[in-house]
Each structure stands twice: as C-alpha cells, then as structure tokens.
C-alpha cells in the first residue's frame, strides 16, 4: 500500500484510495441489490445463473462456467500470493540462513499442508480469527512503530521526499496504483457466500457502509501514508521489508507468516470445498470417497500455488497482476453486467445518474484490465531481467549477506 501511494504522492494517494473505495462500495451494493432479487442464490455462480437464465437461457451454461472459472482462478491466484508471502516471511526471519526463495516457499507449503488437510470447514480452528487479527496488527504496527521511533530523517533515504503529487507521477503509476487499491478492497468474489450466511440480508448495507468501509478507509490511509512519509519514494511493496535486519524484522516476519498461514487456510477451504462439490455434482468422485478426494485437491492446490509463486516471485508485481486481470473482471465487470441484466428483467429502473456512473465504472475497469495488464506484464519481465528468472534464487531482502539486501538496495540479476 505504501508503494502504491508513493507512486502518486500523498494528495493523489488519498484521492485514489477514496475513489477506488467508493467505486468498490457502490459495486458491493450492486451485488447486494441483485442478491435481493434472487435471495435463493447461495454462491456467486448461482447468483450469475439466476440473472442470466432469465435473460439468455441459451447462454446460461457458458456464463456459469465462465463465472465459476474466474472466481476460482481469483481465489487460487490469491493463494499463490499468500504462499509467496509465507516464503518471504520465513526468509526474512532466518536472514542468516542462505536458503533461496523457492526453498522457503516450499517449507511454507509444508507448514500449510497439515493445517489445510485437516480443515474442511471455516470453523475448524477455534481461536484462529483472533490469532489472525493479532498477527495482522503486528505485521503492520511493528514496522510503523519502528520507523516512527527512528524518525523520517533516519528512515527516509537521501533524495526522497513526501510530495503531494509525486514527481514520478504517470499514467502507468496511476493505473498500477489503482490496481493495488482495487485488489486490497475487493471482496465481491465471496460476497454472495457471506450474505447467504447472514440472518438478515437487509443489515448488509449497515454492516459494510457503517462498519467495514470506515475501518478500511482508516487502515489503508494510515498504512499507506505512514509508509510513504517515513520512506518517501523508496517505499517497498511489502511493509516488513521497510525494516532493517534484526529483532524487529524477525518479530514482524513472524506475524506475517502467522497471518498468511491462517488466511491461506481460510481461503483454501472455500476453494477446495467448491472444487469438491463440483466433482461430486459431475459424478467424477463418489459421495463416499470425499476424504481421499479432499486430500488430493488440497495437495494439488498447495503445489500449484507454490508453482505460481515461483513464476512471479515479486510481491508487489503479483498484487498488481491480480489487481489488473482478475479483480476488474470478477469484482467489477461481472457485478455491473449482472445488475444491468437484473434490472432489465425485473423492470426495475435505474436513475440516469446511476447509469452514467455504471458506464464510468465499466470504463475504469476496462482501462485497468487492458492497460494495467500490459504494464504489469512488462514490469514483471523487467524484474526477471533484473533479479533473475522464475525459480532463480531470489535472495533479495531475504539474506543479510545478499548484494541485493545491502541497505535495501537493488542489485543485478543473480
């Protein structure tokens, strides 16, 4: 988040966060309004099918498969990001051990497997939510507290500034930062599943707009602006990397690994249960053999997430890739289209102002998808050239003795 704000400057960063948060909130409300029209839908796919069946019954199966694949791809790619974060967290904790990133992510997968294999339900681990919250707070507050203790005159490198509009501001910076914000805010891919568990669906706007949205605003603004203030344009994509090697970094890295382990298992349970249900419905497996199938699915997902984490072994670039490709599609474009279909079928009128807003949001989503994807892929290729290609050692910010890690400076490819 700090790096995304640093690309824009503090004034443009605040504006960008509020605009993307407002857009995300509006589309969240669109999903809620569509769900009110089809209250029997329990999943994102079922909601899409209910809307499309009335409008284009001949295309329902195609639309169902597209939405399902996009949703599952989004969750899976997010798991790869968590796998990468676990590996980097382990590497930062054991910064005196000369092990490469592919090995650390593999060790992280070995930590994940027993947790994931034994958890088939979201409530499998009592107390995991509180533990996850504590780890999240530690991951964020330890680096910020350390930088505040040192002061900006120490933590901000020479030549870096805290600017209202960054001197390096560009179209690419604006789009990639928007992709980062969008990925951080979006929750539409599991929103229907969450709403289906609510006792009173009418309470959702109050819960999201009254509690969740203000909290996200303060949290992301606080983190983004704090990191930018203390680091200037040198802000990293991962907040733990702002710390020097030492005790504080190890504490923050421990919190990061704990947070990512629990978050991975929660998201993985949703994905693996969905895949298991699909296999049962298509009669690929029998209902009496679900535990064996569960083990196979979990091992396949963990292995595949390790593979993707090695292909794009850069945290901020993987975030931007997800924010540019799957986030606009799953979190923005599909809900807007479903809403347009639903109001046409149900003879519900949308105001001229809202229709104009929907077209603007659709345009922004398409720009993020097209321009953001191309610029992110080009940057990933440049990172390969600079740090090394997939499955290279990638010791930057992990080893204390790595040339890349000296003073948190970049180095030639290893």
N, C-alpha and C positions, 0 to 999 in steps of 0.2 A: 504493500500500500504506500509506503514511504517513497519508493522508487517511482511509482505512478504519479504521485503528487510532485516529485522533484522534476519530472519531465514537463510539468505545466507551470509550476510556480504556485505559491500559496493561495493567491486570489483565484486563479484559474482552477486550481485543485479543489477549492471549496465549491466553486460553481459547478465543476464537473461531477463531484460527489453528489451534490444536491439534485442536479438534473438527472443523473442516472438512477438515483434513489427514487425520485419522483416518477420516472418512467417505469421503473420496476414495480413500484407500489400500484400504479394505475393498472398495469397488466396483471398483477396479482388480483386486483379487484375484478378484472375481466374474467379470470378463471373462476372466481367465486360466483360471479353472476351467471356464468354458463352452468356451473355446478348446481345452482338453484333451479335452473330449468330442467336439469337431468339429475335429480337427487339420488337415483338408484346407482349411479356410477360410483364405483369404489376405487378405481385407478385412473391414471392419466389416459391410458389406452381406452378404457371403457367410456370415458367422457368423450374422447375423439370419435369413437364408433357411434355413440348415441347422436352426436351432432351431424356426422357425415351420412349416417344411414337415412335420415330424413331428406337430406338434400341430394345426395348422389349415391343411392343404394348399390349401383353397379360398381362403384369405386371403393366400397367400404373395406373390402379385404386388403386392397392395396394401401389405403390410408392407414388401416390398423397396423399393418406390418411396418410401414414407414415410421409411424409414431413410436411403435414398440422398439424398433432398432435404434432410433435416435435417442430415446430415453435411456435405454440400456447402455448405449455407447457413451453417453454423457456420464452416467454413474461409473462405468468401468474406467474411463479416462481420468475421472477424479480419483479413483483408487490408485491409479498409476502415480498421480501427483503425491498422494499420501505415502506410497511406497518410496518414492524418491526422497521425500522429506524425512522419513524414518532413517533411511540410509545416510543422508547428510547429517542428521542429528547424532547418529552413532559415531560417524566420522569426526564430528566436532567435539564430542565428549572424549573420545580416545585420540586426541590430536597428536599424541606422541607415537602412536602405532602406525606404521607405514603400510596400511591396507588401502586398496583402491576402492572407488565408489561402487563398482559392480559387486565387490565382495561385501561391502557394508549393506547394500540394499538386499543382498541375498541373506545376510544374517538377520536383517529386519523381517524378511519373509518367513524365516524360521521361527521368529518370535510371534508372528501373526498366525501361523498355521494352527497351533493348538487352541488359540482363542477362537479363531474363526470356525474350526471344525466342530467345536463343542457348542457354538452359539447358533441356534436355528430360529430364535425369536428375539425381538428387540429388548425384551425384559430379562434376558438370560443372566445378566450380571448385575446383581444388586449393588447399588452404590457407584456404578460406573459413570453415571451422569455427573454426580458431584465431583468425582475424581477428575473427569474430563474438564469440568469448569475450572477447577483449581489449576490444572496443568495449562489450560489456555491463558489464564490470568498470569501465571508465572512466565510463560513464553513471551508475553507482551511486556509485562511490567518490569521484569529484571533488566532487559536491555535499556528501556527508557529510564528507569531509576539510575542505572549506572551512568548513562550519558548525562542526565541531569546533575548527578553528583560531580562529574568531571567538568561540566560546563561546555558551552559551544566553542569557546576559544581553544579548547583542547580537542574536542571530538570532530569539529568541522575542519577538514583539510584546507590548507592554504589555497586561495584562489576560488574557493566555493562560497556561494552566497545564498541568502534566504530572500528570494525575489518574489514580488507579486506576480510577475509574468516571467517565466524562465527565459533566459537569453537564448537557449537552445530550442525554444518552442517551435513546433512544426505540425503539419497535418498528420504526419506519422505518429508523433508523440501524442497528439490529441486522440487519435483513433485507438492506439495501443493502450493508453491510459483508460479510455472508456471501456475497452475490453476487460481490463483488470477489474474496474469497478463493477461491471456487469456480472462477471463471474463471482465476485465476492457477495453481491446482493441477491443473486437469483436463487430461488427455491421452488420454482414452478414445476420442476421435473418430479417432485414428490409431494406437491401441494395438495392434489386431489386425495392422495392416500392419507395425508394428515387431516384434511377436512372430514373425510369419511369416518374418522375416529372421534370427532367432536360430538358431544351430546347435543349441542345447539349450534347449528350451522350459522345462524344469524349473529352469533357472537364473534365470528371471524374478523369482520372489519374493525371491531373494537380491539380485539387482541393484537391484530397486526398494526393498524394505524396508531393505536393508543399506547402500545407497549413495545412491540418489536421494532417498529420503524424508528422511534426516537432513540432507542438504545443503539441500534445500528448506526444512526447518524452520529451520535456522540463518540461511539467506539472507533469508527473508521476515521472520523475527522481528527480525533485525539491522537490515534496512532500515526496516521499519515502526516499530519502537521508536525508532530513531535519529532519523528524521524527526520523529516526534511529540515527542521530548524537546527537540529544537532549535527546533521551530516551534510546538508546542502545537496548539491548535485551528485555527490558521491554515495548517496543512499543506495543500499542493496535491495534486491528483491525479497530476501528473507531477513527478518528483523534480527534474528540471532547472529547473523553474520556481521552485524554492526559492532559486536563486542570483540575485544582482543582475546587471544588465547589465555585461558586462566580459569580461576574458580567460578567467576560469574558466568562465563560462557558455558562451562560444564553444567551449571545449575539450569540455565536456560535451555540447553540442549536436552537435558533430562526431561524437562517439562514438555519440550517439543515432541520428543519420542513418545511420551505417555499420552499426550493429546492425540497424536496421529494414530497410535495403535487403537485407541478406543473409537475414534471417528471412523477409521478404516473398517473396523468390525461392524459398526452400526450400518454404514452404507453398504457393506458387502452382504450383510444379512438380507437387506432389501433386494439387492440384485440377484443373489443366489436363490432366494425363495421364489423370485419371479421366474427365473430360468427353470427351476424345478417344477413349478406349476405348468409352465409351457410344455415341458417334456411329458408331463403326465397327461395333459389335455390332448397332446398329439399322439399319445399312446406309445411314445418311444421307450418309456420305462413303466413298470407296473407299480401300482399303489403300495404293494407290499415290500418294495425294494428301495425305499426312499433314502435310508441312511447311507447305503453304498453310493447311490447317485449323488447325495449331498456331499460326501467326501470327494468324489471325482470332480464335481462342479467347483468346490472351494479350491482344490489344488490347481485346477485349470485356471481359475480367475487370478489366484495369487501368482502363479507362474507367468501368466500373460501380463499382469501389471508390472512385474519385475522387468519383463522384456521391453515394454513401452517406456519404462523409466530409464532404460539404458539408451534407447533411441533418441530421446530428448532429455538429456541429463542436466538440464538447466531449469531451476525452479521458476523464475520469472517468465522465461520463454514458454514453458509448459502451461503456466497460468494464462498467458496471453493467447496461446494456441487454442485452449479450451474456450476462452472468452471471445475469440474471433470466429470460431467454427460452430461448435455445438450450442453455446449459450444463446446467440441470436436466434438460432433455429428452434431449439427446444423451449426456451424461456420467453421468447418474444414473438416470433413469426407464427408459430403454431397456435398459441393462445389468441392472437389477433384474428387469424383466419377462422378459428372455431367460434369466436364471438360474432364475427360478421355472418357466418352461416346460421348461427343460432337465432339471432335477432330477425333474420330474414324468414326463417321457418316459423318462428313463434309470433311473427307480426309485432315485434317489439321495436319501437322507434328509438333511434339514437339521435341526439341533437346534432345540428350542423357543426357546432364547435367540437363535439367529441369525435365526429367522423374526420374532421380535419386533423385532430390530434392523433387519431389512429393511423392516418396516412403518413403523418410526420414520423411517428414511432416506427412504422414499417420501413420508411426510407432510411432512418438511422440504423435500423437492424441490418438492412441490406448493405449499407456502406461498411458497417463493422464486419459483416461476413465477407464481403469481397475484398475491400482494401486492407482490412485487418489481417485476413488470412495470408494474403500475398506478402505483406510487410513482415509478418511474423515468421513465415517460412524462410524468407531471405535472411532475417536476423539469426534464425537457428542455424542456417548454413554457414553464416559468418562465424558463429560461435564454434561450430565444428572445426572450421579452419583455424580458429584462434586457440582453443583449448584442447582440441582433439576430437576425433570422430566417435560415434557410438561404440561402447564397450572399451574405450580407452580408459586410462587410469583415473583421470579427472580428480586430481588431488587438491584442486584449488579450494581454499577456505577450509580444508579438512586437515592437512598436515601442517604442523608448525614449521617444518623444515622445507616445505614445498616452495619453490620460487614464486608461485602464484600467490602464496599466502603472506609473503613478506610485506607487512604494513597494509595488508588487504589490497595489494596492487595486482594488476593483471600481468600475465606473462605469456610468452609464445606457447604454441601447442606442444603438448608432451607426447 
